[in-house]
Amino acid sequence: MTEDADDILKRLPARLKEARRAQGLSLDAVAKLSGVSRSMVSQIERGESSPTIATLWNLTRALQVDFAGLLDTQGGPGIEVLRAKDTPTIDNRGNRCRLRILSPPEEAGRHEVYDLSLGTGGSLISEPHTKGAREHLTVIDGRIEVTAGDRVEVIAAGDTARYPADVAHALRALDLPARAFLVVQDA
């Protein structure tokens, strides 16, 4: 293990505990929000257990802290880089659909940014989000049919659609694979 990795593992328990306390959350509250058992959260905070990446991701989302910043060895302001190979990906939503999560975990529910890839005929069908939620979709490649409530529009590379996401809505790739950037606000 490198010195940087050792340093990260030494600082991680304290940083998680600081983040929990900064949010004013108990161990029980973090357990409920993250899906990680109370005993595991406590063991991680005491440095008695090393979390998996999945566990750490769930904890950072629950604590609304930046995953990369939690592990940052530099400290202070700087440029946060999320390498392509480290970008969290969701493959189990929709049909022939992949979402790469580009926004930091602390923005979940407020301002989420995704790199959306749809295979030919692929789709992402969503139930209504919270009242007032909106989505902004900019197509990079291909054509996408956007449905929001009873409205339907087809947009192509370079086009942007802005639509309510507090109604049932769907995105479907037409005739070819498609790629787009999707911004979800106030979900």
N, CA, C and O atoms as a DFTB+ gen file, in Angstrom:
748 C
 N C O
     1  1       0.848      -1.174       0.000
     2  2       0.000       0.000       0.000
     3  2       0.896       1.240       0.000
     4  3       1.941       1.247       0.651
     5  1       0.502       2.267      -0.711
     6  2       1.306       3.481      -0.793
     7  2       1.116       4.333       0.456
     8  3       0.183       4.121       1.230
     9  1       2.018       5.306       0.643
    10  2       1.882       6.214       1.786
    11  2       0.578       6.981       1.705
    12  3      -0.081       7.185       2.725
    13  1       0.185       7.415       0.493
    14  2      -1.071       8.149       0.331
    15  2      -2.258       7.290       0.753
    16  3      -3.158       7.772       1.440
    17  1      -2.265       6.015       0.344
    18  2      -3.366       5.120       0.704
    19  2      -3.411       4.927       2.215
    20  3      -4.492       4.934       2.803
    21  1      -2.249       4.753       2.855
    22  2      -2.202       4.622       4.310
    23  2      -2.745       5.877       4.979
    24  3      -3.498       5.793       5.950
    25  1      -2.361       7.043       4.459
    26  2      -2.808       8.310       5.007
    27  2      -4.330       8.442       4.907
    28  3      -4.990       8.875       5.851
    29  1      -4.869       8.063       3.757
    30  2      -6.324       8.125       3.557
    31  2      -7.027       7.238       4.570
    32  3      -7.991       7.664       5.208
    33  1      -6.549       6.000       4.724
    34  2      -7.185       5.065       5.654
    35  2      -7.100       5.562       7.096
    36  3      -7.990       5.278       7.897
    37  1      -6.051       6.295       7.434
    38  2      -5.921       6.832       8.790
    39  2      -6.893       7.986       9.027
    40  3      -7.429       8.130      10.126
    41  1      -7.123       8.807       8.000
    42  2      -7.982       9.982       8.147
    43  2      -9.455       9.701       7.938
    44  3     -10.300      10.453       8.423
    45  1      -9.781       8.640       7.231
    46  2     -11.170       8.353       6.857
    47  2     -12.116       8.275       8.063
    48  3     -13.164       8.920       8.037
    49  1     -11.791       7.515       9.117
    50  2     -12.731       7.441      10.247
    51  2     -13.070       8.807      10.828
    52  3     -14.238       9.108      11.074
    53  1     -12.051       9.633      11.047
    54  2     -12.292      10.957      11.627
    55  2     -13.106      11.835      10.691
    56  3     -13.978      12.581      11.136
    57  1     -12.826      11.750       9.399
    58  2     -13.572      12.579       8.439
    59  2     -15.040      12.181       8.375
    60  3     -15.918      13.038       8.285
    61  1     -15.303      10.877       8.422
    62  2     -16.703      10.425       8.418
    63  2     -17.423      10.897       9.684
    64  3     -18.557      11.374       9.624
    65  1     -16.755      10.760      10.822
    66  2     -17.349      11.187      12.083
    67  2     -17.615      12.698      12.067
    68  3     -18.675      13.149      12.500
    69  1     -16.646      13.477      11.564
    70  2     -16.818      14.935      11.466
    71  2     -18.009      15.278      10.582
    72  3     -18.802      16.158      10.914
    73  1     -18.132      14.580       9.455
    74  2     -19.245      14.845       8.532
    75  2     -20.587      14.517       9.187
    76  3     -21.557      15.257       9.024
    77  1     -20.641      13.415       9.923
    78  2     -21.891      13.035      10.614
    79  2     -22.254      14.082      11.649
    80  3     -23.406      14.507      11.732
    81  1     -21.276      14.497      12.436
    82  2     -21.541      15.491      13.485
    83  2     -21.906      16.846      12.888
    84  3     -22.757      17.554      13.427
    85  1     -21.272      17.207      11.785
    86  2     -21.583      18.485      11.125
    87  2     -23.031      18.518      10.664
    88  3     -23.650      19.582      10.638
    89  1     -23.575      17.364      10.300
    90  2     -24.977      17.272       9.871
    91  2     -25.912      17.142      11.078
    92  3     -27.133      17.209      10.935
    93  1     -25.328      16.955      12.270
    94  2     -26.145      16.784      13.472
    95  2     -26.881      15.450      13.489
    96  3     -27.989      15.352      14.016
    97  1     -26.263      14.426      12.911
    98  2     -26.910      13.121      12.798
    99  2     -26.360      12.120      13.804
   100  3     -25.166      12.118      14.106
   101  1     -27.232      11.280      14.312
   102  2     -26.820      10.182      15.181
   103  2     -26.364       9.009      14.319
   104  3     -26.573       8.995      13.106
   105  1     -25.739       8.027      14.962
   106  2     -25.357       6.812      14.232
   107  2     -26.592       6.131      13.642
   108  3     -26.556       5.636      12.516
   109  1     -27.692       6.109      14.414
   110  2     -28.936       5.496      13.930
   111  2     -29.459       6.208      12.690
   112  3     -29.897       5.566      11.735
   113  1     -29.413       7.537      12.707
   114  2     -29.914       8.310      11.560
   115  2     -29.079       8.028      10.316
   116  3     -29.627       7.853       9.228
   117  1     -27.757       7.982      10.470
   118  2     -26.882       7.694       9.324
   119  2     -27.155       6.286       8.811
   120  3     -27.180       6.055       7.603
   121  1     -27.359       5.343       9.732
   122  2     -27.658       3.966       9.323
   123  2     -28.935       3.912       8.483
   124  3     -28.979       3.249       7.447
   125  1     -29.966       4.613       8.936
   126  2     -31.237       4.613       8.189
   127  2     -31.098       5.291       6.832
   128  3     -31.634       4.805       5.837
   129  1     -30.382       6.410       6.788
   130  2     -30.221       7.151       5.537
   131  2     -29.338       6.420       4.526
   132  3     -29.550       6.527       3.318
   133  1     -28.352       5.681       5.021
   134  2     -27.372       5.057       4.123
   135  2     -27.651       3.599       3.808
   136  3     -27.163       3.076       2.806
   137  1     -28.438       2.931       4.660
   138  2     -28.634       1.497       4.476
   139  2     -27.466       0.683       5.022
   140  3     -27.407      -0.529       4.814
   141  1     -26.541       1.332       5.715
   142  2     -25.399       0.662       6.342
   143  2     -25.758       0.481       7.816
   144  3     -26.260       1.414       8.443
   145  1     -25.511      -0.696       8.378
   146  2     -25.911      -0.964       9.760
   147  2     -25.233       0.007      10.727
   148  3     -24.131       0.496      10.479
   149  1     -25.925       0.269      11.833
   150  2     -25.407       1.172      12.847
   151  2     -24.059       0.681      13.359
   152  3     -23.130       1.470      13.531
   153  1     -23.954      -0.626      13.603
   154  2     -22.703      -1.174      14.135
   155  2     -21.557      -0.996      13.138
   156  3     -20.425      -0.723      13.538
   157  1     -21.843      -1.149      11.842
   158  2     -20.800      -0.975      10.830
   159  2     -20.355       0.487      10.771
   160  3     -19.160       0.764      10.670
   161  1     -21.311       1.428      10.832
   162  2     -20.962       2.853      10.823
   163  2     -20.056       3.157      12.016
   164  3     -19.046       3.846      11.874
   165  1     -20.420       2.643      13.188
   166  2     -19.630       2.861      14.388
   167  2     -18.230       2.263      14.252
   168  3     -17.245       2.899      14.628
   169  1     -18.137       1.053      13.721
   170  2     -16.829       0.408      13.540
   171  2     -15.949       1.200      12.568
   172  3     -14.747       1.348      12.790
   173  1     -16.553       1.704      11.496
   174  2     -15.790       2.498      10.518
   175  2     -15.282       3.774      11.171
   176  3     -14.124       4.147      10.986
   177  1     -16.149       4.455      11.943
   178  2     -15.754       5.703      12.599
   179  2     -14.654       5.481      13.636
   180  3     -13.845       6.376      13.882
   181  1     -14.617       4.301      14.242
   182  2     -13.579       3.995      15.239
   183  2     -12.318       3.439      14.585
   184  3     -11.329       3.172      15.268
   185  1     -12.350       3.262      13.261
   186  2     -11.191       2.727      12.555
   187  2     -11.017       1.229      12.723
   188  3      -9.932       0.698      12.486
   189  1     -12.079       0.542      13.131
   190  2     -12.024      -0.899      13.355
   191  2     -12.428      -1.695      12.128
   192  3     -12.276      -2.916      12.095
   193  1     -12.944      -1.004      11.118
   194  2     -13.378      -1.675       9.895
   195  2     -13.112      -0.752       8.708
   196  3     -13.305       0.460       8.795
   197  1     -12.671      -1.339       7.610
   198  2     -12.454      -0.569       6.380
   199  2     -13.658      -0.781       5.467
   200  3     -13.961      -1.915       5.096
   201  1     -14.349       0.304       5.102
   202  2     -15.556       0.150       4.285
   203  2     -15.224      -0.207       2.838
   204  3     -14.169       0.157       2.318
   205  1     -16.144      -0.926       2.204
   206  2     -16.031      -1.144       0.764
   207  2     -16.347       0.174       0.071
   208  3     -16.879       1.091       0.696
   209  1     -16.028       0.274      -1.204
   210  2     -16.349       1.481      -1.971
   211  2     -17.861       1.705      -1.966
   212  3     -18.316       2.840      -1.831
   213  1     -18.640       0.634      -2.112
   214  2     -20.106       0.767      -2.128
   215  2     -20.609       1.316      -0.791
   216  3     -21.475       2.191      -0.765
   217  1     -20.074       0.809       0.311
   218  2     -20.476       1.291       1.635
   219  2     -20.089       2.753       1.801
   220  3     -20.881       3.565       2.279
   221  1     -18.869       3.080       1.402
   222  2     -18.398       4.460       1.502
   223  2     -19.257       5.393       0.657
   224  3     -19.577       6.503       1.081
   225  1     -19.630       4.943      -0.537
   226  2     -20.493       5.748      -1.419
   227  2     -21.839       6.000      -0.743
   228  3     -22.330       7.129      -0.747
   229  1     -22.442       4.953      -0.157
   230  2     -23.728       5.110       0.524
   231  2     -23.613       6.069       1.705
   232  3     -24.511       6.876       1.943
   233  1     -22.515       5.983       2.439
   234  2     -22.323       6.887       3.574
   235  2     -22.148       8.332       3.123
   236  3     -22.719       9.240       3.727
   237  1     -21.368       8.555       2.073
   238  2     -21.157       9.933       1.611
   239  2     -22.453      10.535       1.091
   240  3     -22.708      11.722       1.295
   241  1     -23.277       9.732       0.420
   242  2     -24.574      10.243      -0.052
   243  2     -25.467      10.594       1.132
   244  3     -26.117      11.639       1.134
   245  1     -25.499       9.718       2.143
   246  2     -26.336       9.962       3.318
   247  2     -25.870      11.208       4.073
   248  3     -26.686      11.969       4.592
   249  1     -24.557      11.407       4.129
   250  2     -23.994      12.546       4.857
   251  2     -23.899      13.809       4.002
   252  3     -23.524      14.876       4.488
   253  1     -24.243      13.670       2.730
   254  2     -24.196      14.783       1.779
   255  2     -22.812      15.418       1.751
   256  3     -22.663      16.638       1.811
   257  1     -21.806      14.555       1.657
   258  2     -20.429      15.019       1.517
   259  2     -19.860      14.499       0.210
   260  3     -20.326      13.499      -0.336
   261  1     -18.866      15.180      -0.272
   262  2     -18.226      14.829      -1.527
   263  2     -17.329      13.609      -1.332
   264  3     -16.437      13.618      -0.484
   265  1     -17.567      12.570      -2.113
   266  2     -16.811      11.320      -2.038
   267  2     -15.319      11.581      -2.209
   268  3     -14.521      11.148      -1.377
   269  1     -14.931      12.278      -3.265
   270  2     -13.517      12.538      -3.534
   271  2     -12.910      13.437      -2.466
   272  3     -11.773      13.220      -2.047
   273  1     -13.654      14.439      -2.024
   274  2     -13.141      15.350      -1.012
   275  2     -12.892      14.655       0.317
   276  3     -11.984      15.029       1.059
   277  1     -13.693      13.650       0.613
   278  2     -13.525      12.896       1.844
   279  2     -12.183      12.177       1.853
   280  3     -11.572      12.000       2.907
   281  1     -11.730      11.768       0.681
   282  2     -10.474      11.034       0.559
   283  2      -9.304      11.909       0.156
   284  3      -8.175      11.425       0.071
   285  1      -9.546      13.182      -0.092
   286  2      -8.522      14.099      -0.593
   287  2      -7.343      14.194       0.364
   288  3      -7.520      14.433       1.558
   289  1      -6.146      14.006      -0.165
   290  2      -4.947      14.109       0.653
   291  2      -4.359      15.513       0.581
   292  3      -3.474      15.842       1.370
   293  1      -4.819      16.335      -0.327
   294  2      -4.252      17.673      -0.500
   295  2      -4.785      18.653       0.529
   296  3      -4.031      19.479       1.043
   297  1      -6.058      18.575       0.833
   298  2      -6.676      19.531       1.741
   299  2      -6.824      20.875       1.053
   300  3      -6.092      21.183       0.112
   301  1      -7.760      21.667       1.518
   302  2      -7.952      23.001       0.962
   303  2      -8.585      22.973      -0.410
   304  3      -8.792      21.906      -0.989
   305  1      -8.900      24.178      -0.942
   306  2      -9.541      24.264      -2.246
   307  2      -8.597      23.820      -3.357
   308  3      -7.378      23.944      -3.243
   309  1      -9.171      23.311      -4.412
   310  2      -8.374      22.865      -5.545
   311  2      -9.287      22.398      -6.656
   312  3     -10.475      22.717      -6.685
   313  1      -8.725      21.655      -7.549
   314  2      -9.494      21.113      -8.667
   315  2      -9.822      19.666      -8.341
   316  3      -8.933      18.842      -8.126
   317  1     -11.100      19.380      -8.309
   318  2     -11.542      18.010      -8.074
   319  2     -11.657      17.313      -9.422
   320  3     -12.350      17.796     -10.317
   321  1     -10.986      16.192      -9.568
   322  2     -11.027      15.431     -10.813
   323  2     -11.627      14.065     -10.520
   324  3     -11.174      13.353      -9.623
   325  1     -12.630      13.715     -11.271
   326  2     -13.238      12.394     -11.191
   327  2     -12.885      11.676     -12.490
   328  3     -13.440      11.985     -13.544
   329  1     -11.976      10.732     -12.414
   330  2     -11.521      10.008     -13.600
   331  2     -12.652       9.142     -14.145
   332  3     -13.485       8.642     -13.390
   333  1     -12.669       8.973     -15.462
   334  2     -13.723       8.198     -16.124
   335  2     -13.894       6.827     -15.493
   336  3     -15.019       6.369     -15.291
   337  1     -12.791       6.174     -15.184
   338  2     -12.860       4.821     -14.628
   339  2     -13.455       4.800     -13.216
   340  3     -13.903       3.752     -12.752
   341  1     -13.463       5.945     -12.533
   342  2     -13.973       6.033     -11.168
   343  2     -15.384       6.612     -11.080
   344  3     -15.950       6.708      -9.991
   345  1     -15.948       6.995     -12.215
   346  2     -17.269       7.614     -12.219
   347  2     -18.338       6.571     -11.893
   348  3     -18.413       5.540     -12.561
   349  1     -19.168       6.826     -10.875
   350  2     -20.234       5.876     -10.547
   351  2     -21.198       5.735     -11.728
   352  3     -21.523       6.711     -12.404
   353  1     -21.643       4.505     -11.958
   354  2     -22.503       4.213     -13.101
   355  2     -23.733       3.431     -12.644
   356  3     -23.645       2.554     -11.784
   357  1     -24.875       3.764     -13.233
   358  2     -26.118       3.035     -12.964
   359  2     -26.517       2.334     -14.257
   360  3     -26.776       2.982     -15.271
   361  1     -26.565       1.004     -14.213
   362  2     -26.938       0.224     -15.393
   363  2     -28.274      -0.487     -15.234
   364  3     -28.743      -1.122     -16.178
   365  1     -28.895      -0.396     -14.068
   366  2     -30.110      -1.163     -13.824
   367  2     -31.383      -0.325     -13.889
   368  3     -32.424      -0.733     -13.376
   369  1     -31.301       0.834     -14.513
   370  2     -32.492       1.672     -14.732
   371  2     -32.775       1.687     -16.223
   372  3     -31.867       1.873     -17.033
   373  1     -34.000       1.498     -16.571
   374  2     -34.353       1.587     -17.984
   375  2     -33.943       0.360     -18.783
   376  3     -33.530      -0.664     -18.238
   377  1     -34.074       0.504     -20.094
   378  2     -33.793      -0.563     -21.046
   379  2     -32.640      -0.110     -21.935
   380  3     -32.736       0.929     -22.589
   381  1     -31.550      -0.878     -21.967
   382  2     -30.355      -0.497     -22.736
   383  2     -29.952       0.940     -22.402
   384  3     -29.735       1.775     -23.280
   385  1     -29.861       1.186     -21.105
   386  2     -29.626       2.537     -20.602
   387  2     -28.476       2.511     -19.602
   388  3     -28.416       1.633     -18.742
   389  1     -27.570       3.466     -19.716
   390  2     -26.479       3.624     -18.760
   391  2     -26.426       5.093     -18.355
   392  3     -26.432       5.989     -19.200
   393  1     -26.375       5.319     -17.046
   394  2     -26.247       6.666     -16.494
   395  2     -24.926       6.751     -15.737
   396  3     -24.692       5.990     -14.799
   397  1     -24.070       7.672     -16.145
   398  2     -22.844       7.961     -15.396
   399  2     -23.129       9.179     -14.536
   400  3     -23.548      10.214     -15.052
   401  1     -22.909       9.072     -13.240
   402  2     -23.216      10.151     -12.296
   403  2     -22.050      11.130     -12.276
   404  3     -20.960      10.793     -11.815
   405  1     -22.278      12.340     -12.775
   406  2     -21.226      13.347     -12.867
   407  2     -21.258      14.351     -11.714
   408  3     -20.249      14.994     -11.421
   409  1     -22.399      14.485     -11.069
   410  2     -22.516      15.471      -9.985
   411  2     -22.044      14.867      -8.663
   412  3     -22.072      13.649      -8.486
   413  1     -21.611      15.722      -7.739
   414  2     -21.170      15.227      -6.438
   415  2     -22.362      14.746      -5.608
   416  3     -23.479      15.231      -5.790
   417  1     -22.128      13.798      -4.700
   418  2     -23.219      13.237      -3.909
   419  2     -24.014      14.272      -3.119
   420  3     -25.218      14.105      -2.920
   421  1     -23.358      15.333      -2.669
   422  2     -24.085      16.322      -1.864
   423  2     -25.131      17.084      -2.671
   424  3     -25.968      17.780      -2.096
   425  1     -25.094      16.960      -3.983
   426  2     -26.085      17.626      -4.831
   427  2     -27.293      16.737      -5.123
   428  3     -28.237      17.177      -5.779
   429  1     -27.274      15.489      -4.644
   430  2     -28.386      14.560      -4.910
   431  2     -29.704      15.179      -4.467
   432  3     -29.834      15.674      -3.348
   433  1     -30.671      15.139      -5.366
   434  2     -31.993      15.684      -5.082
   435  2     -32.127      17.162      -5.385
   436  3     -33.241      17.678      -5.475
   437  1     -30.995      17.855      -5.546
   438  2     -31.046      19.292      -5.835
   439  2     -30.624      19.588      -7.265
   440  3     -31.358      20.220      -8.025
   441  1     -29.428      19.122      -7.624
   442  2     -28.886      19.426      -8.954
   443  2     -28.032      18.233      -9.381
   444  3     -26.843      18.165      -9.069
   445  1     -28.643      17.309     -10.086
   446  2     -27.963      16.079     -10.481
   447  2     -27.597      16.153     -11.960
   448  3     -28.397      16.588     -12.788
   449  1     -26.368      15.720     -12.283
   450  2     -25.887      15.753     -13.665
   451  2     -25.487      14.342     -14.062
   452  3     -24.757      13.661     -13.342
   453  1     -25.979      13.911     -15.227
   454  2     -25.714      12.566     -15.721
   455  2     -25.238      12.599     -17.170
   456  3     -25.638      13.460     -17.953
   457  1     -24.382      11.648     -17.506
   458  2     -24.016      11.340     -18.883
   459  2     -24.885      10.128     -19.229
   460  3     -24.678       9.041     -18.688
   461  1     -25.840      10.310     -20.114
   462  2     -26.827       9.285     -20.454
   463  2     -26.475       8.629     -21.780
   464  3     -26.269       9.310     -22.785
   465  1     -26.407       7.294     -21.777
   466  2     -26.200       6.534     -23.017
   467  2     -27.367       5.571     -23.190
   468  3     -27.692       4.794     -22.291
   469  1     -27.985       5.639     -24.354
   470  2     -29.096       4.737     -24.679
   471  2     -28.720       3.932     -25.912
   472  3     -28.321       4.498     -26.930
   473  1     -28.846       2.602     -25.821
   474  2     -28.637       1.773     -26.995
   475  2     -29.792       1.964     -27.958
   476  3     -30.791       2.586     -27.599
   477  1     -29.681       1.448     -29.165
   478  2     -30.761       1.569     -30.145
   479  2     -32.063       1.054     -29.531
   480  3     -32.125      -0.083     -29.065
   481  1     -33.083       1.878     -29.531
   482  2     -34.370       1.514     -28.946
   483  2     -34.373       1.563     -27.431
   484  3     -35.380       1.231     -26.806
   485  1     -33.259       1.974     -26.826
   486  2     -33.164       2.036     -25.364
   487  2     -34.050       3.127     -24.801
   488  3     -34.407       4.078     -25.496
   489  1     -34.400       2.979     -23.533
   490  2     -35.284       3.966     -22.916
   491  2     -35.009       4.113     -21.430
   492  3     -34.451       3.227     -20.782
   493  1     -35.417       5.256     -20.917
   494  2     -35.404       5.543     -19.490
   495  2     -36.775       6.116     -19.182
   496  3     -37.100       7.236     -19.576
   497  1     -37.569       5.333     -18.474
   498  2     -38.942       5.735     -18.162
   499  2     -39.003       6.049     -16.672
   500  3     -38.621       5.224     -15.841
   501  1     -39.485       7.246     -16.339
   502  2     -39.463       7.702     -14.944
   503  2     -40.845       8.072     -14.441
   504  3     -41.666       8.630     -15.168
   505  1     -41.080       7.750     -13.192
   506  2     -42.277       8.198     -12.492
   507  2     -42.067       9.670     -12.130
   508  3     -40.936      10.155     -12.160
   509  1     -43.139      10.382     -11.790
   510  2     -42.982      11.790     -11.418
   511  2     -42.041      11.961     -10.223
   512  3     -42.085      11.187      -9.267
   513  1     -41.193      12.986     -10.295
   514  2     -40.336      13.370      -9.174
   515  2     -41.136      14.329      -8.296
   516  3     -42.345      14.465      -8.481
   517  1     -40.488      14.991      -7.351
   518  2     -41.185      15.914      -6.456
   519  2     -41.756      17.112      -7.224
   520  3     -41.289      17.449      -8.312
   521  1     -42.757      17.732      -6.643
   522  2     -43.420      18.873      -7.287
   523  2     -42.398      19.963      -7.603
   524  3     -41.595      20.350      -6.753
   525  1     -42.445      20.443      -8.832
   526  2     -41.546      21.494      -9.280
   527  2     -40.253      20.991      -9.905
   528  3     -39.466      21.790     -10.413
   529  1     -40.019      19.687      -9.880
   530  2     -38.787      19.139     -10.466
   531  2     -38.783      19.363     -11.979
   532  3     -39.822      19.312     -12.637
   533  1     -37.577      19.613     -12.512
   534  2     -37.415      19.816     -13.952
   535  2     -36.201      19.048     -14.428
   536  3     -35.290      18.761     -13.652
   537  1     -36.192      18.716     -15.713
   538  2     -35.033      18.084     -16.330
   539  2     -34.638      18.880     -17.558
   540  3     -35.476      19.489     -18.224
   541  1     -33.334      18.863     -17.845
   542  2     -32.764      19.528     -19.013
   543  2     -31.933      18.469     -19.719
   544  3     -31.024      17.896     -19.120
   545  1     -32.228      18.207     -20.965
   546  2     -31.555      17.153     -21.721
   547  2     -30.926      17.754     -22.975
   548  3     -31.619      18.359     -23.793
   549  1     -29.614      17.587     -23.124
   550  2     -28.913      18.036     -24.321
   551  2     -28.354      16.818     -25.025
   552  3     -27.554      16.077     -24.453
   553  1     -28.775      16.605     -26.270
   554  2     -28.346      15.434     -27.035
   555  2     -26.967      15.700     -27.635
   556  3     -26.732      16.742     -28.246
   557  1     -26.063      14.741     -27.449
   558  2     -24.708      14.812     -27.999
   559  2     -24.659      14.045     -29.329
   560  3     -24.129      14.544     -30.322
   561  1     -25.215      12.836     -29.337
   562  2     -25.259      11.990     -30.533
   563  2     -26.620      11.326     -30.638
   564  3     -27.239      11.001     -29.625
   565  1     -27.091      11.123     -31.874
   566  2     -28.352      10.417     -32.099
   567  2     -29.565      11.322     -31.971
   568  3     -29.469      12.549     -31.998
   569  1     -30.722      10.660     -31.828
   570  2     -31.993      11.372     -31.649
   571  2     -32.717      10.731     -30.478
   572  3     -32.688       9.513     -30.303
   573  1     -33.371      11.572     -29.676
   574  2     -34.094      11.079     -28.501
   575  2     -35.510      11.645     -28.515
   576  3     -35.725      12.841     -28.714
   577  1     -36.461      10.752     -28.297
   578  2     -37.852      11.161     -28.127
   579  2     -38.070      11.444     -26.643
   580  3     -37.841      10.585     -25.792
   581  1     -38.514      12.663     -26.350
   582  2     -38.761      13.088     -24.975
   583  2     -40.263      13.163     -24.758
   584  3     -40.973      13.840     -25.501
   585  1     -40.745      12.462     -23.733
   586  2     -42.154      12.510     -23.368
   587  2     -42.254      13.042     -21.945
   588  3     -41.583      12.540     -21.044
   589  1     -43.089      14.058     -21.740
   590  2     -43.341      14.616     -20.411
   591  2     -44.842      14.827     -20.303
   592  3     -45.409      15.710     -20.947
   593  1     -45.479      13.997     -19.475
   594  2     -46.936      14.038     -19.412
   595  2     -47.485      13.591     -20.751
   596  3     -47.168      12.494     -21.211
   597  1     -48.316      14.431     -21.396
   598  2     -48.885      14.069     -22.700
   599  2     -48.180      14.764     -23.866
   600  3     -48.643      14.681     -25.003
   601  1     -47.057      15.454     -23.593
   602  2     -46.289      16.140     -24.638
   603  2     -45.150      15.256     -25.117
   604  3     -44.514      14.571     -24.316
   605  1     -44.887      15.267     -26.425
   606  2     -43.805      14.477     -27.018
   607  2     -43.033      15.356     -27.994
   608  3     -43.625      16.045     -28.825
   609  1     -41.706      15.328     -27.886
   610  2     -40.833      16.043     -28.808
   611  2     -39.669      15.130     -29.170
   612  3     -39.253      14.300     -28.361
   613  1     -39.143      15.279     -30.383
   614  2     -37.947      14.561     -30.803
   615  2     -36.832      15.593     -30.934
   616  3     -36.977      16.607     -31.616
   617  1     -35.711      15.307     -30.261
   618  2     -34.574      16.218     -30.348
   619  2     -33.352      15.459     -30.854
   620  3     -33.197      14.263     -30.608
   621  1     -32.492      16.179     -31.563
   622  2     -31.312      15.581     -32.191
   623  2     -30.043      16.220     -31.626
   624  3     -30.104      17.124     -30.793
   625  1     -28.900      15.736     -32.093
   626  2     -27.605      16.222     -31.625
   627  2     -27.560      17.748     -31.635
   628  3     -27.889      18.376     -32.641
   629  1     -27.154      18.339     -30.518
   630  2     -27.068      19.788     -30.386
   631  2     -28.319      20.422     -29.811
   632  3     -28.271      21.563     -29.351
   633  1     -29.447      19.708     -29.824
   634  2     -30.704      20.239     -29.293
   635  2     -30.780      20.032     -27.783
   636  3     -30.188      19.105     -27.231
   637  1     -31.530      20.927     -27.131
   638  2     -31.790      20.814     -25.693
   639  2     -33.286      20.870     -25.456
   640  3     -33.987      21.701     -26.033
   641  1     -33.767      19.982     -24.605
   642  2     -35.175      19.997     -24.184
   643  2     -35.209      20.252     -22.684
   644  3     -34.443      19.664     -21.921
   645  1     -36.106      21.136     -22.276
   646  2     -36.341      21.411     -20.850
   647  2     -37.799      21.094     -20.590
   648  3     -38.685      21.564     -21.303
   649  1     -38.042      20.291     -19.561
   650  2     -39.411      19.805     -19.365
   651  2     -39.676      19.504     -17.889
   652  3     -38.751      19.300     -17.103
   653  1     -40.971      19.481     -17.532
   654  2     -41.318      19.159     -16.142
   655  2     -41.015      17.688     -15.867
   656  3     -41.275      16.816     -16.696
   657  1     -40.456      17.434     -14.676
   658  2     -40.173      16.057     -14.282
   659  2     -41.053      15.648     -13.104
   660  3     -40.847      14.600     -12.493
   661  1     -42.048      16.502     -12.793
   662  2     -42.992      16.139     -11.740
   663  2     -44.243      15.484     -12.332
   664  3     -45.287      15.395     -11.685
   665  1     -44.105      15.031     -13.572
   666  2     -45.107      14.219     -14.260
   667  2     -44.370      12.992     -14.800
   668  3     -43.142      12.992     -14.884
   669  1     -45.115      11.953     -15.164
   670  2     -44.459      10.793     -15.770
   671  2     -43.704      11.272     -17.013
   672  3     -44.230      12.064     -17.795
   673  1     -42.481      10.796     -17.192
   674  2     -41.675      11.243     -18.327
   675  2     -40.781      10.107     -18.802
   676  3     -40.470       9.180     -18.054
   677  1     -40.375      10.203     -20.071
   678  2     -39.573       9.121     -20.662
   679  2     -38.637       9.664     -21.730
   680  3     -38.916      10.667     -22.387
   681  1     -37.512       8.963     -21.880
   682  2     -36.541       9.274     -22.923
   683  2     -36.316       7.997     -23.713
   684  3     -36.067       6.943     -23.128
   685  1     -36.401       8.080     -25.053
   686  2     -36.233       6.906     -25.904
   687  2     -35.309       7.235     -27.072
   688  3     -35.490       8.239     -27.761
   689  1     -34.310       6.367     -27.282
   690  2     -33.416       6.530     -28.429
   691  2     -34.153       6.083     -29.677
   692  3     -34.828       5.054     -29.677
   693  1     -34.019       6.864     -30.742
   694  2     -34.665       6.529     -32.006
   695  2     -33.622       6.051     -33.009
   696  3     -32.551       6.649     -33.107
   697  1     -33.895       5.041     -33.717
   698  2     -33.126       4.426     -34.810
   699  2     -31.643       4.148     -34.575
   700  3     -31.121       3.227     -35.204
   701  1     -30.940       4.860     -33.734
   702  2     -29.518       4.639     -33.465
   703  2     -29.269       4.792     -31.966
   704  3     -30.120       5.316     -31.247
   705  1     -28.109       4.340     -31.492
   706  2     -27.785       4.660     -30.098
   707  2     -27.729       6.182     -29.921
   708  3     -27.497       6.919     -30.879
   709  1     -27.943       6.634     -28.698
   710  2     -27.934       8.072     -28.427
   711  2     -27.156       8.347     -27.147
   712  3     -27.075       7.514     -26.244
   713  1     -26.593       9.539     -27.107
   714  2     -25.883       9.983     -25.905
   715  2     -26.307      11.420     -25.619
   716  3     -26.479      12.231     -26.530
   717  1     -26.471      11.714     -24.324
   718  2     -26.924      13.052     -23.922
   719  2     -26.434      13.383     -22.531
   720  3     -26.040      12.499     -21.771
   721  1     -26.462      14.671     -22.202
   722  2     -26.246      15.106     -20.833
   723  2     -27.611      15.439     -20.252
   724  3     -28.405      16.157     -20.860
   725  1     -27.866      14.905     -19.068
   726  2     -29.144      15.085     -18.398
   727  2     -28.915      15.792     -17.072
   728  3     -28.112      15.345     -16.253
   729  1     -29.625      16.898     -16.863
   730  2     -29.568      17.624     -15.597
   731  2     -30.948      17.520     -14.958
   732  3     -31.960      17.850     -15.578
   733  1     -30.975      17.058     -13.713
   734  2     -32.227      16.915     -12.961
   735  2     -32.173      17.923     -11.829
   736  3     -31.248      17.911     -11.017
   737  1     -33.180      18.804     -11.779
   738  2     -33.235      19.837     -10.743
   739  2     -34.376      19.591      -9.797
   740  3     -35.490      19.286     -10.221
   741  1     -34.103      19.723      -8.502
   742  2     -35.111      19.648      -7.451
   743  2     -35.919      18.350      -7.476
   744  3     -37.142      18.362      -7.337
   745  1     -35.210      17.230      -7.656
   746  2     -35.885      15.924      -7.686
   747  2     -36.228      15.489      -6.286
   748  3     -36.800      14.416      -6.096
